[in-house]
Amino acid sequence: MNEWEFEARLNAHRKLLVEILTLLAGKPEFADALLRYKEETASPQDHQEDPGVEPDPMFAVKGKSTEELQSMLTAAFVRAGIVDPSSAA
């Protein structure tokens, strides 16, 4: 599988997951659980770096993974009408 095929498949998975999350977020019992999950998985952002210290590559992977998870949950909440698009940033 080449790079563009891999990217296309990842995009398809993301779209499907956001659609499923949107359907779940439309039900109050699932919306509450998803909102709690979003809060629990958010990374604290203190925007401080240690000068001269090279970050661990796995730390970067986890950060990007968390960022994507938060992005998908936010997209689902916006699509389900739970979150106002202007405040979803």
N, C-alpha and C positions, 0 to 999 in steps of 0.2 A: 504494500500500500504506500503510495507516495504522499508527500506532505499535503497537497490540496485535497486528496481524498480523505485523509485523516481529519483535516480541518472541517470538511463538509459533514463528516459523520458526527464530530463533536457538536457542531452547530445544530444538527438534527436532534441529538440527544438533549441539548439545552432547550430547544423549542418545545420538545415533548414534555420535559420536566416542568417548565414554566406553565404549560397548559394544564398539567395535572395539579400543580400547586395552586393555580388559579381556581380550578374546580373545587379543590378542598377548601381554599380560603373563602369561598362563597357560603360555606356552612359554618355557623357560629362556633360549634364545638371544635372544628378543625382550625378555624381562624385563630382562636385563642391559643391553641397548642402551637401553631406555626409562629405566631407573634412572640410567644415565650421562647421558642427555639431560636428565632432571629436574635433576640436579646442575649440569649445564653452563648451564642456562637460569635457575637460581635467581638472584634479585636479592639482593645483599648488603643487609642491613638494619642500618644503624647508628643509625637513629632520630634523626639530627641534622638540624636545619634551620638555614638562614641567616636570621636575623631581618631583616625588611624586604626580602627578595628574593622576587620573585614567580616561582614555578616556571614553566617553559616548558610550555604545554599538551601538547605532544608527549611530554614526559617523563611526564606524568600518564597519557596514553594507553598508552605503553609499559609503565608500571607496572601498569596494570589488565590489559593483555594478558598480561603475565607472570604476574600473580596468577591469572588464569583458566586459563592453561595449567597452572600448578602444581596448581590445584584439580582439573582434569580428570585429570591423571596420578595424583594421590593417590587420587581416587575409583576409578580403574581398579585401582590396586594394592590398595586395600582390598577391592574386589569380587573380585579374583583371589586374595585370601588371602595376598598378599605382605607387606602392611603391616597391623599391628594397628590396628583402628579407634580405640582409645583413644590411640594415639601418632601419629595421622595429622594432628593439628592443625597 
